[in-house]
Amino acid sequence: MARKIAGAEVLLQVKDGSNLVTVAGQSGTTLNMSADTIDVTDKTSGGWKTSMAGLREWSIDQDVFYTIGDASNKLLMDAFVNREPIEAVIRIGKNDEADGTTFTGQVYITDFPLDLALDNAVSVSMSLAGASALEITHGVVTP
């Protein structure tokens, strides 16, 4: 049966060795997917531009409240500082849902701004750029 999903049910996780770690303090996640187009207009197109799909790319924008002592915050900061890729996983739906969708791929953290405002909680609005193909799978997640 089809069901709608609340954004609060969808979490970004990152791999730490063979373990998946949920990123702490999540308040907003955006998975961006886009594709270039290649102009293939020729003299027989009747004056209309024609295009075909080109290269695709993906990224994640992640807003979190910084959490002292949390392993995921250290893992993400270390990946940024050391310029190392990290595996990111976003699952829409429960692991046992046959209609759930999982997005998995390697990312580089390209932006890691710490917001240290006087009148707000410490937060990070990081950007993660896809460093590999985005794997999209549908169905139940097996451990």
C-alpha positions in Angstrom: 0.0 0.0 0.0 1.4 3.4 -0.9 2.1 5.8 1.9 3.6 9.3 2.2 6.8 9.8 4.2 7.6 12.6 6.6 11.0 14.1 6.2 11.7 13.4 9.8 11.7 9.7 9.0 14.6 10.0 6.5 18.1 10.0 7.9 21.6 10.5 6.4 24.0 7.8 7.4 27.7 7.5 6.7 30.0 4.5 6.8 32.6 4.1 9.5 34.5 1.0 8.4 31.8 -1.6 7.9 29.3 0.2 10.3 26.6 2.6 9.3 26.5 5.7 11.6 23.5 8.0 11.7 24.6 11.6 11.4 23.6 13.3 14.7 21.5 16.4 15.1 20.0 16.3 11.6 17.5 19.1 10.9 17.4 19.1 7.1 18.7 17.0 4.2 18.4 17.7 0.5 19.5 15.1 -2.1 20.2 16.9 -5.3 20.3 15.0 -8.7 20.8 16.7 -12.0 21.9 16.1 -15.6 23.5 18.1 -18.3 21.9 18.2 -21.7 23.8 17.9 -25.0 22.6 20.0 -27.9 22.0 17.7 -30.9 20.1 20.3 -33.0 20.6 19.8 -36.7 19.1 21.3 -39.9 16.3 18.8 -40.0 14.9 19.7 -36.5 12.4 22.1 -38.0 13.8 25.1 -36.1 13.5 23.4 -32.7 16.5 22.7 -30.5 16.8 19.1 -29.7 18.8 17.6 -26.9 19.9 14.3 -25.4 20.9 13.5 -21.8 24.4 14.2 -20.8 26.5 13.6 -17.7 24.7 13.3 -14.3 25.8 14.5 -10.9 24.5 14.4 -7.4 25.1 16.0 -4.1 23.7 16.3 -0.6 23.0 19.5 1.4 22.9 18.6 5.1 22.0 20.8 8.1 22.9 19.5 11.5 23.1 20.8 15.1 26.7 20.2 16.1 26.8 17.6 18.9 29.8 17.4 21.1 31.2 13.9 21.6 29.2 12.4 18.8 31.2 10.0 16.6 29.4 11.1 13.4 30.4 14.8 13.8 34.1 13.8 14.3 33.9 11.4 11.3 32.5 14.1 9.0 35.0 16.7 10.2 37.9 14.3 9.8 36.8 13.4 6.2 36.6 17.1 5.3 40.0 18.0 6.9 41.7 15.0 5.4 40.1 15.4 2.0 38.9 11.8 2.1 35.7 10.4 0.5 33.1 8.9 2.7 30.2 6.6 1.9 26.8 8.2 2.4 23.4 6.4 2.6 19.9 7.8 2.5 17.0 5.4 3.0 13.4 6.5 2.2 11.1 4.1 4.0 11.7 1.5 6.7 14.3 -1.2 6.0 11.6 -3.8 5.7 9.5 -1.9 3.2 9.4 -3.5 -0.2 8.7 -0.1 -1.8 11.5 1.7 0.1 14.4 3.4 -1.8 18.0 3.6 -0.8 20.5 6.0 -2.3 24.2 5.1 -1.7 27.5 6.6 -3.0 30.9 8.1 -2.2 31.0 11.8 -1.4 33.5 14.5 -0.6 32.6 17.1 1.9 33.1 20.3 0.0 31.7 22.8 2.5 31.7 22.6 6.4 30.7 26.0 7.8 30.2 26.1 11.6 27.5 28.6 12.5 28.5 29.9 16.0 25.7 32.5 16.4 25.2 34.1 19.8 21.5 33.5 19.9 21.3 30.0 18.3 22.5 26.5 18.7 25.8 25.6 17.0 25.1 24.2 13.6 26.7 23.0 10.4 25.3 23.4 6.9 27.6 21.1 5.0 27.7 20.2 1.3 28.6 16.7 0.1 29.5 16.3 -3.6 29.0 12.9 -5.2 32.4 11.3 -5.9 31.0 8.2 -7.6 27.9 7.0 -9.3 24.8 7.2 -7.1 23.4 3.7 -6.6 19.7 3.7 -6.3 18.0 0.5 -5.1 14.4 -0.3 -4.4 13.1 -2.9 -1.9 13.9 -4.3 1.4 17.3 -3.6 3.0 19.1 -6.7 4.1 21.7 -6.4 6.9 
